[in-house]
Amino acid sequence: MKENSVLEMRNIYKSFPGVRALQAVDFTLCEGEIHALMGENGAGKSTLIKVLTGVYEKDEGEIFLKGLDNAAVIRSPQDAQNLGISTVYQEITLCPNLTVAENMYIGREKGLGQNWKKINEGADKILKSLDIPARATQQLSSCSIAIQQMVAIARAVDTDCKVLILDEPTSSLDEQEVAKLFGLMRDLRAKGVGIIFVTHFLDQVYEVCDKITVLRDGKLVGEFEIKDLPRVKLVAKMLGKELDDEAQIKDESQVYVADEAIPPVIEAEGLQSNAGIKPFNFNIRKGEVNGFTGLLGSGRSECVRAIFGADKVIAGTVKKNGKPIKINKPLDAMKAGIAYLPEDRKADGIVGDLSVRDNIILAAQVLKGFFKPFSKAQANKLADEYIKLLEIKTASADTPIKSLSGGNQQKVILARWLLTHPEYLILDEPTRGIDIGTKIEIQKLVLKLASEGMSVTFISSEMDEMLRTCSRLIVMRDRKQVGELSGEDLSQSKVMDTIAGGDVE
């Protein structure tokens, strides 16, 4: 190991059935260093962390820790904990009904017994040393989310932690709370702790980190000093697109021209939801395909969830065809002619045990009312029509949707919303995890629907898809709207430059 290394992961491989999640990945963490682990969804970040913490057993490779003569054997989270590797997850895994001290020492009372005076004194000493504004005896639920996060870190650090992994710790914090957390991270760095910081927020990486390791598609892209990697280059490495890659991939015959005389189909102003996005403005016109783009976690999905009423709207106004409308819940949006295919089809889309037919007619039945059910003949006719239209591969309309491939499940959800004949269709990651042939089919369908007058918002992690289908892109970064691109500005380099905040050095 290098002299100041606290952790070295070498040549790590990990596969799951049909998927190579990690391939020859190296990762080095030094003492007193905050090291960002970056990559888009599916890059391998979570898998690498789970290998390090013993949740997954690696297929190949070695892990070395300072103070050990040989490669470490990590077969469980307890093994990792015993070796000085602690993790604080995005979702706080403490007990809100217990005190701060109880949360810090639960499961570790050995030698202290039930001596609460000693436990509370020990907890207060740690809290004071880390400048955490909490008392040992107060109930955890009375603390803010940020303080709870810090208590979780204090617990981790008090276990003689050499490596601290912070997995999206700032996702539910406001700016003041983030500043407090960063102060604690800097204090720990000064004490020699090595910190792995997993986040999607670019601004935070450049504010607090010393180095960045980038993964893409389960492979190591590289390790970089912060000063050597401007933001726009980081975005390029994460997305796998170099700045000079400006191939013309949009069909000129499908260039959209807005009719400014007609009000937008949907227009939102100052819209804000309880999901933490900053107020944003949005509009879409008849026959237009636009999109929200940005890195994972940038707020692109939260924007469309606010428009559809899937998240609680706390500020802003929405107009449809120039007239104000209220969208407090998804049913309001559906009645206003808005349809939404969600990002996570398994959690929010399909109803696994229902048939293909029942999944297709679900939204139309909600609009019609459950006391006015479709007859079996009507349901069969509608299902068969859309199975044929979208070329859904299924044994029959009676087949449970959970037995279909991912691509065909996605087509069923698309059929569900097309059956409601929406004026405005929101598609969030409609091609994720499906084969290339089906991807192209869905892209072609989107352009066809737009040519017939439907307005479509299309969101994809794949920049090529966005450029191929959209005539205008709203760019998001760190949950706020940072730009809008159209016409000649619609290129990968412009998108990455806008995401990076104009940092093009």
N, C-alpha and C positions, 0 to 999 in steps of 0.2 A: 504493500500500500504506500501511496505518497505520504510524505511526512505529516501534512496537516489534514489528511483525509480522515473523516469519521465513518464514512460509508462508501463502499465501492460495490456496485452491481455489475457483473461482467458477463456478456454473451448470454443474456436471459432469453429463453424461449418459453412460450406457453401457448398451447393449442386447446381448442374445444372442438367438439364434433363438427367438422366441415369448416372450421374457422381457425386460422393462425393469428392469435391475438397479439403475440409479441414475437419478434424475430431478431435475434442477435442484438438486443438492446443493452447498451452500457449506460450507467448513471453513476456519477461521483458527487458526493456532498462533503464539503470541508467544514471544519470547526468554525463557529462564529460566522456562518454564512446563511443568507436567505436566498434560496434557490427555487425559482419558478419552474414548475413542470407544466408545459403548455401543449396544446393540441386540440383539434376539433373533436366532435363526437365520434367515437370509434377509433380514436388515434392510439389507444392503449394505456392512457394515463391511469385509469382506475385499476386495470389489470396489473400494471406494474406495482402500484401501491398495495394491492391485495397479495401479490407475491411477497413483497417485502414484509408485510404484516402477518403472514402465515394463513391468510384466508384461503389462498390458492397455493398449491404446491407447484413449483416450476418444473418444466420438462427437462430443461438443460440450463447450465450456467452456474455461477458461483456468487455468493454474497459475502463480502468481507467487512468486518467492523473493527474499529480501533480497539486495541486491547486483547484481541483474540489472535492466537498463533495460526489457526486454521480457518477455513471457510465456515461461516455460521450455518447451523442447521435450524431452520425456522419452519416448523410444521403446524403451528397454531398461533393465534393472537397472543396466547399466554407466553409462548416461546419468545415472541417479538418483544413483549413487555419486559420479560426477564433480561433481555439483552439491551434494554434501554431505548427501545423504539416505541414511541407513543403516538397515537393518532387522535385528532379532534375532528369529528365529522361535521358536515354541513348541518345535519339534523342533530341537535344537542341530545346526547344520550344520558342525561342526568335525571334525577328524581325531583320534580318541582315541589313535592309535598314534604321533602326533608330539608334540613338546614344546610347552609353552605358547607359547614365543617363535615356534616354527615356525608354529603356528596363527595367531598374531597378524600375521605378516609374509608368509605364503604368498601368492604372486601379486603381492607388493608389494616385492620385494627390490631394485628398481631403485635404483642408487646405493649399495647396500650389498653387492652381489655375494654372495659366499659368506663374507663376513666375520662369522663367528658370534659373535666377541667383541662387535662393534658391535651386532649384532642382539639378543644377550642383554642387553647393557647398556641398549639402547633399550627393550626389553620390560620389564626390571626397573624402569626409571624410570617408565614408564606405570603399571605395577601399583602401585608405591609411591604415585604421585600420586593414584590412585583408591582407595588403601587396600584393595587386593585381596590377600588372604592366599595368594599363590601365588608360586612362583619360576619364572623364565624357563626354566630347564633341566629342570624336572620334566615327566614325561610327563603329557599331559592326562588320560589315563584314571585317573591316581592322584588326581585332584581330584574333589570332590563335584559333583553336578549343578548346585548353586547356583554354585560357583566356575567351572564350565565356562560357565555362563550369563554370569557376570561377565566372563570372558575374551572371550566373543563380543562383549559390550558394549565392552570395552576396545579390541578390534580395530576396532569400528565408530567409536568416538570418535576413534581415532588417525588416521582418514582425513579429518581436518578436517571433522567432522560438524556440521552446523547443525541438522538434524532427525533425531532418533533415534526409530525406531518399535519398540516392544516389543509383540510379538504373543503374548499369553497366556504371559508369561515365568514366571509363578509356578505354573503348573498342576501341576508335578511337584516342588515345593519344600515343605519343612516350615516351621513357623512361624518358627524361628530363621533359616532360610535366606532366607525372605521379608524378615525384618527387615534382614538384611545387604544384600539387593538394594535395598530401599527407601532404605537409607543411601547407597548408590552413586547412586541416582536423584536424591536430594536434593543430593548433591555436584555432580552434572552440572548440575542446575537452577541452582545457585549460580554455576556457571561460564558460564551464559548459554545452555546447550543447550536447545532446545525438544523436549519428549518427548511422543510420542503413545502412550498406554497403552491397549492393547486387552485387556480382561479381562471375565470374567463374575462376579467376586467383588465384591459390593457393599461389604463391609467394607473391602477394600483401596482401592477408589476413594475412599472418604471419609477414609481414613488418609493418602493420599499425593498426591491430585490437587488442582489449583487450579480446573479447569473441566471441564465435561462437555458433549459433543455427542452427541445422541441421534438415531439413524436408525431408521426403521420402514418396511418394505415399499419400500425403495429411495429414500425421501424424507427430507428433513431435518425432524425434529420441532422442534429448536431447540438453541441453545447457552446454557448456564447456568453461572453461578458456583456453586461447591459450596455456599456459604452460603445461596443462594437456592433450592436444590432439595432438600428433605428426601427421605429414602429412599423413603417411600411414594409421593411424587409422581413420583420417578424410575421406580419400578416401573410406575406408571400410564401414564407416557409411553411406556415401552418396550412395554407390552402393548396400548396403544391403548384403555384402558378408564378412564373417569373414575370417581371414587369413588362418585358418586351413582347409577351405573348398576347398580341392583339388581333388574332385571327378573326376575320369577319365571319361570324357564325349565324347572323340573322338574315333571313330571307328578305330581300329588299321589297318584294311584292307584298309583304305583310306589315310594312311600316304603318303604325297607327297615327292618324291625324285627328286631333281633338276638335270637336265642334263647340267653340267657346260660347255660341249663342244659346246652347241648351245647358241648364244647370246640371251640376254633377249628380249622378245617381245617388251617391252617398258622400256627405261632406261632414267631417268632424273638426271641431275647433277646441283646443285646450283640453283634449280628452285625457283623463288620468284615472287609473284604477287602483285598487288596494294591492296590486301585485308589484308595486314599487317603481313603475315607469314614470318618468317625468312627463308633464303635459305635452301632448303632440298634436299636430294638425295633419289632416288627411283628406284627400278627395279622390274619387274615381268616376270616370265618365262612361257613358254607354259604349259598349264594344271595346273597352280598354282592358289590357292586361298590365297591371302594375305589381310591384312586389316590395316587401320589406327585406333588406339584406343587412348583414352584419355577422360577426362571429357568434358562436353559440353562447347564450347568456346575455346577448346584447339588448334583448327586449323585443325582438321582432315578433315572437309568438304572443307576448303579453299585449302588444298593440292590437292584434286582430282579435284576441280574446276579449279585449275591452269593447271593440266595435260590435262584437256579437253578444255582449252581455254575459259571457262565460265567467268573467271576473267582475267583481262589484265596481261599478263606475262611481268615482267620488267627486269628479269635476268635469266640466266641459259640456258641449252641446253637439247634437247630431241632427243633420237634415237629410231628408230623402227627397230627391227631385225638387230641391229648393224649399221644402216645408219642414218645420221642426218636428222631430219624432222623439219619443222616450223609449230607450231600451234599458230596462232594468234587469231583464233575464233573457235567456236564449229564446224562449217562446215569443217574446216581443219581437226579437230580431227575425224569427221565422215568419211571423205574421207580416213583417215589413218586407218580405221577399229576399231575406238574406239567408244564405246557407253556409255551413262551416264544416270542413273536413279537418279534424284535429290532428295535431302532431303525433300523438301516441295512439295509434289505431287500436292497440290491444286494450289499453286502459280506458280510453274515452270514445272509441269508435264501435267496434264490433260487440255484439252480445253473443258470446261464443257458443252457448247451448241452443240458441235459436237457429232456425233454418235460414238458408240464403234468402228465401222468399220473405220471411218475417223481418229479416234485417233490411231488405230493400224497401219494404212498405212502411217501416217504422216511423220515419219523420212525417210522411204524408198522413199516416193514421193519427199522429199527435195533432196535426193541424186540423184534421177532419173532426177529431174528438173520439174518445174511446167508447162513447155510447152510440157511435154511428160506425160500427166496424165494416171494413170491406167484406163483401161476400167472398167465399172461397174462389169462385169463378173470376171475380174482379182481381183478387190478389194474384192468382195464377197468371192471368193475362198480363198484368203489369210487370210481374217478376220475369216472365218469359220474354217480354218486349225488351227489358233492359239487359237481361242475360245475353240476348242476341246482339243488341246495340253495342255493348261494351265487350263482347266476345269473352264473357266470364266462363272459365273452364270449371265446370262442376258436373257431377253425375246427374243431378236433378235439382230443381228448386227446393226439394225437401232436405237436401244434404245440410248437416250442421255446418255453419260457416267456419267453425274452428278447425275443420278438417281440410279447408282450402289452403293453397299457398298464400304467402304474404301479398303477392301481387294481385291475386284474385280477390282476396279479402278487401284490398284497397279499392278495387273496381266495384265491389258490392257497396261500400260506403259511398263511393262517388255516385253510383246508381240511386242510392237512397236520397241523396240531395237533389240530383237532377229530376227525380220524380216530383219534387215540390215546385218545379219550374221557377227557380229563383231568378230575380233580376241581377243579384250580386252574389257571386260564389267565392268563398275564401278557401284556398287550398294550402294547408300548412304541412310541408314535407310530404306531398302526395306520392313521391317516388322513392322514399327512403326504404332501403332493404328489399327492393324488388329488382327483377332482372332487367337487363338493358332493353330488351325488346318491348316489355311492358312500359318501361320509362318513356320510350319514344312514342308509344301509342297514347299515353296520357298527355304528353306535351302537344302532340298533334290535335288531340281532342280539345285541349284548352284553347288553342288558336282557332279551331273550328267554332267552338261555342262563342268566342269573342266576335268572330266574323258574322255570326248570326245575331249579334246584339247584346249578348250577355257581358256583364262586367266581371272581371276575375282578378283577385289578388292571389299571387302565386309566391310561395316561400319555399326555398330549397337551400340546403347547405352547399350544393354544388353550383358554383358560379356560372359554369357553362349553361346550365339549365335556365338560370335566371336571365342571362343575356339572350338566350335563344327564344324565350317566351315573353319577356316583359318589354314594354316600350318606355317604362319609367320606374326608377328604383328609389325608394326612401331608405336612406342609410342610417343604421342605428349603431351606437356605441355606448356601452356602460349604461344602458336603459334610457338613453335619451336620443332624440332625433338630431343627427349632426349634418345632414345634407340630403339633397335630392338630385338625381342624375337622369338626363334624358338626351335624346338625339346623339350628337357626336361624342358627348361625354360618357355615353354608355359603353364603358370598356373595363376590362379587369384592372388595368392600372389605375384608372380614376376611382373605381370602387375601393381598391386597397388604400389608395392615398387618402380618401375621405374617411375610411374606417380608422386609419392611423392618425388622423387629425392634421393632415398637411405636412407631416414629418417625412420629407423625401430625401434627406441627406444620405 
